[in-house]
């Protein structure tokens, strides 16, 4: 019963891993190892990009360790970069725009004066 509670507590997670795969046999080995893991609902492998995306009620760290152990391959978790909020984007665009304007401004002593 304790194990069922753990599975219920875990939320559905989408985890991306970088796995060294160089041939179809490598890809099949990785896919076979993933399919045997508990909690995995769906997964995709991309040999060309060396990526594996797993969806399910899993703990990414545990999946990482099991994949390393079962396949003997180099496995890394791909961290998703934090997306900038629209406010940050607006400020950065504003600042970049001001820098460009200042480059050709009369008040800038280093401004380009030959056209």
C-alpha positions in Angstrom: 0.0 0.0 0.0 2.9 2.4 0.8 4.2 2.2 -2.8 0.8 3.1 -4.3 0.6 6.2 -2.2 4.0 7.3 -3.5 2.8 6.9 -7.1 -0.4 8.8 -6.4 1.7 11.6 -4.8 3.9 12.1 -7.8 2.4 14.4 -10.4 2.7 13.8 -14.1 6.1 15.1 -15.2 7.7 15.7 -18.6 11.4 15.1 -18.3 14.0 15.5 -21.0 17.3 13.5 -21.0 20.4 13.6 -23.2 21.4 10.1 -23.9 24.3 9.0 -26.0 22.8 7.0 -28.8 24.6 6.4 -32.1 22.8 3.5 -33.8 19.4 1.9 -33.9 20.5 -0.8 -31.5 21.5 1.9 -29.0 18.0 3.5 -29.4 16.3 0.1 -28.9 18.3 -0.6 -25.8 17.3 2.7 -24.3 13.7 2.3 -25.3 13.5 -1.1 -23.8 15.0 0.1 -20.5 12.5 3.0 -20.3 9.5 0.9 -21.1 10.3 -1.3 -18.1 10.3 1.6 -15.7 7.4 2.0 -13.4 5.3 5.2 -13.8 6.3 5.8 -17.4 3.2 6.6 -19.5 4.7 7.8 -22.7 8.2 8.3 -24.1 9.9 9.4 -27.3 13.5 8.8 -28.4 15.4 10.8 -31.0 18.7 9.2 -31.9 19.8 12.2 -34.1 19.4 14.7 -31.4 20.4 12.3 -28.6 17.2 13.2 -26.7 14.7 11.2 -24.8 11.5 12.7 -23.5 9.6 10.8 -20.9 6.1 11.6 -19.6 4.6 10.0 -16.5 4.5 9.8 -12.8 8.2 9.6 -12.3 11.1 11.1 -10.4 13.6 12.3 -13.0 16.6 11.7 -10.7 15.6 8.0 -10.2 15.0 7.6 -13.9 18.4 9.1 -14.6 20.1 6.6 -12.3 18.2 3.6 -13.6 18.9 4.5 -17.2 22.6 4.8 -16.5 22.6 1.5 -14.7 20.5 -0.5 -17.3 22.0 0.9 -20.5 25.6 1.8 -19.4 25.3 5.0 -21.4 26.0 8.6 -20.6 22.7 10.2 -19.5 22.1 13.8 -18.4 18.9 15.7 -17.5 18.2 18.6 -19.8 17.2 21.6 -17.7 14.6 23.8 -19.2 15.6 27.4 -19.3 13.4 29.8 -17.5 11.3 31.7 -19.8 11.5 35.5 -19.5 8.4 37.3 -18.5 6.9 39.8 -21.0 8.0 42.6 -18.6 11.7 41.4 -18.8 11.4 41.2 -22.6 10.0 44.7 -22.9 12.8 46.2 -20.7 15.5 44.4 -22.5 14.1 45.6 -25.9 13.9 49.1 -24.6 17.4 49.1 -23.3 18.8 47.6 -26.6 16.9 50.3 -28.5 18.4 53.0 -26.3 21.9 51.6 -26.9 21.4 51.8 -30.6 20.1 55.3 -30.5 23.0 56.4 -28.2 25.5 55.0 -30.7 24.5 57.7 -33.2 23.6 60.4 -30.7 25.4 63.8 -30.8 25.9 63.6 -27.0 28.0 60.4 -27.4 31.7 61.4 -27.8 32.5 58.0 -29.5 29.6 58.2 -31.9 30.1 57.5 -35.6 30.3 60.8 -37.4 31.2 59.6 -40.9 28.2 58.6 -43.0 
